[in-house]
Amino acid sequence: MESKPSAVPPYPTDTLHRRLINLDTAVSLHLYTVFHPVLPFSLLKCLELSGDGRLFFPITLSILFFNTTPTAATLLLLNLLIGSLLDLLLIGLIKHLVQRPRPLYNKNMFLSFAVDHWSFPSGHSSRVSFIATFSSIYSDQIAEFWLLKLGNLDAESWIVEHFVLMVGLWAAATSVSRVLLGRHFMLDVVAGALLGILEGLLVFRVFNFENLSFWFR
């Protein structure tokens, strides 16, 4: 049976903790109240869809499936996929353990899994922050890919520099949109973003395809 959000969140009685939660709730509601009527809902919804795992995973898997010749780009996509699976696992585990209900004003949200009932941390924020961190860390490899495609060092340098910046701006906008759509509280988004950055570092240092291939030989 699916677990449903309880009316009273299972927070400890620690006063400082409750003050932090109350402040987070008030700030998040204020941001939602001020900006939600101003910003186009279609824009916020597009940001939500762009960071949705139901869109991200099929696209990544499709590119890998049709890329029959192993290349540096294939390795990048494999590491991206590994990090995304790590993100899915960690987000699901933390949501299940914390079980913070979503804002009461969250409306018309499609829930893929039972843990999607819970708010902390934001899966969208962790996913897009991971992608932004990944793009920054692997910018040299991305540059090599563009150099092979374009054969122009100046064009490649310009594209990579702006690509990393644009991915970072997209990640920031998508994370903020979670609060403005009423999907999450601010702390959910901040925690998700920090988790995504950590995941990027873990993939680079530990859980990458090269290391995993060596361990499982």
C-alpha positions in Angstrom: 0.0 0.0 0.0 1.3 3.5 -0.9 2.3 5.7 2.0 0.4 9.0 2.0 1.6 12.3 3.4 0.5 12.6 7.0 -1.3 15.8 8.1 1.3 16.3 10.8 4.9 15.9 9.6 7.0 13.5 11.8 9.5 16.2 12.9 11.3 16.1 16.2 10.2 18.4 18.9 13.5 20.3 18.9 12.7 24.1 19.0 15.5 25.2 16.7 14.4 22.6 14.1 10.8 23.7 14.2 11.8 27.3 13.9 13.9 26.5 10.8 11.0 24.5 9.3 8.5 27.3 10.0 10.8 29.9 8.5 11.3 27.7 5.4 7.6 27.2 5.1 6.9 31.0 5.4 9.6 32.1 2.9 8.5 29.4 0.4 4.9 30.4 0.6 5.8 34.1 0.2 7.9 33.4 -2.9 5.1 31.3 -4.4 2.4 33.9 -3.6 4.5 36.8 -5.1 5.9 35.2 -8.2 3.5 32.4 -9.2 0.9 34.8 -10.6 3.5 36.9 -12.3 5.6 34.3 -14.2 3.9 32.4 -17.0 2.8 29.0 -15.9 3.8 27.6 -19.3 7.4 28.7 -18.6 7.5 27.1 -15.2 5.9 24.0 -16.6 8.5 23.8 -19.4 11.3 24.0 -16.8 9.7 21.3 -14.8 9.4 19.0 -17.8 13.0 19.7 -18.9 14.3 18.4 -15.6 12.0 15.4 -15.4 13.6 12.0 -15.3 10.8 10.6 -17.5 12.2 12.8 -20.3 15.9 12.6 -19.4 16.3 8.8 -19.2 14.6 7.8 -22.5 16.6 10.4 -24.4 20.0 9.3 -22.9 19.2 5.6 -23.4 18.1 6.3 -27.0 21.3 8.1 -27.9 23.3 5.2 -26.3 21.3 2.6 -28.1 21.7 4.1 -31.6 25.4 5.0 -31.0 26.8 1.6 -32.1 30.4 2.7 -32.4 32.1 3.4 -28.9 33.4 6.9 -28.7 34.4 9.5 -26.1 30.8 10.8 -26.3 29.6 7.3 -25.4 31.7 7.3 -22.3 30.3 10.7 -21.3 26.8 9.5 -21.7 27.5 6.3 -19.7 28.9 8.4 -16.8 25.9 10.7 -17.1 23.5 7.7 -16.9 25.4 6.2 -13.9 25.1 9.5 -12.1 21.5 9.8 -12.9 20.8 6.3 -11.5 22.8 7.2 -8.4 20.6 10.4 -8.0 17.4 8.4 -8.4 18.5 5.9 -5.7 19.6 8.6 -3.2 16.6 10.8 -3.7 14.2 7.8 -3.3 16.0 6.7 -0.1 16.2 10.2 1.5 12.5 10.9 0.7 11.5 7.6 2.2 13.5 8.3 5.4 12.5 11.9 5.9 8.9 11.9 4.6 8.3 15.6 4.6 4.9 16.4 3.0 4.8 18.7 0.0 3.3 22.2 0.3 -0.4 22.2 0.8 -0.8 24.5 -2.2 0.9 22.1 -4.6 -1.6 21.4 -7.3 -1.9 19.2 -10.4 1.3 17.3 -9.9 1.8 13.9 -11.6 3.3 11.3 -9.2 5.4 8.6 -10.8 6.3 6.7 -7.6 5.1 6.5 -4.0 8.1 8.5 -2.7 7.0 11.4 -5.0 4.4 12.2 -2.3 7.3 13.5 -0.2 9.0 16.8 -0.6 12.5 16.6 0.8 14.8 16.8 -1.1 13.9 18.0 -4.5 14.6 15.4 -7.2 14.5 18.0 -10.0 17.0 20.2 -8.2 19.4 17.3 -7.6 19.1 16.1 -11.1 19.7 19.4 -12.9 22.5 20.3 -10.4 24.2 17.0 -11.1 23.9 17.7 -14.9 25.4 21.2 -14.4 28.2 19.9 -12.2 28.9 17.1 -14.7 29.0 19.5 -17.6 31.5 21.7 -15.7 33.8 18.8 -14.6 33.8 17.1 -18.0 34.0 20.4 -20.0 37.4 19.3 -21.5 35.8 16.1 -22.9 32.8 18.1 -24.2 35.3 20.5 -25.8 37.0 17.6 -27.6 33.7 16.3 -28.8 32.8 19.7 -30.3 36.2 20.0 -31.8 35.7 16.7 -33.7 32.3 17.8 -34.9 33.3 21.4 -35.9 37.0 21.1 -36.6 37.3 24.7 -35.5 39.2 25.4 -32.2 37.8 28.9 -31.8 34.2 27.8 -32.4 34.6 24.9 -30.1 36.0 27.0 -27.3 33.1 29.5 -27.6 30.5 26.8 -27.7 31.8 24.9 -24.6 32.2 28.1 -22.6 28.6 29.2 -23.3 27.3 25.6 -23.1 28.5 25.2 -19.5 27.1 28.6 -18.6 23.7 27.9 -20.1 23.4 24.6 -18.4 24.2 26.3 -15.1 21.6 28.9 -15.7 19.0 26.3 -16.7 19.8 24.3 -13.6 19.3 27.4 -11.4 16.1 28.4 -13.1 14.7 24.9 -12.9 15.5 24.6 -9.2 13.9 28.0 -8.4 10.8 27.0 -10.4 10.2 24.2 -8.0 9.3 26.7 -5.3 7.4 29.0 -7.6 5.3 26.1 -8.8 4.5 25.2 -5.2 6.1 21.8 -5.6 8.8 22.2 -2.9 10.0 24.3 0.0 13.2 26.3 -0.3 15.2 23.8 1.9 14.1 21.0 -0.3 15.6 22.8 -3.3 18.8 23.8 -1.6 19.3 20.2 -0.2 18.6 18.8 -3.7 21.1 21.2 -5.3 23.8 20.3 -2.9 23.1 16.6 -3.3 23.4 17.0 -7.1 26.8 18.7 -6.8 28.0 15.9 -4.5 26.8 13.3 -7.1 28.7 15.0 -9.8 31.9 14.8 -7.8 31.2 11.2 -6.8 30.8 10.2 -10.5 34.0 12.0 -11.4 36.0 10.5 -8.6 34.4 7.1 -7.8 31.3 5.9 -9.6 32.4 6.4 -13.2 32.3 3.8 -16.0 36.1 3.4 -16.0 36.3 2.6 -12.3 33.2 0.4 -12.3 34.6 -1.6 -15.3 37.8 -2.2 -13.4 36.1 -3.2 -10.2 33.8 -5.8 -11.9 36.4 -7.4 -14.1 
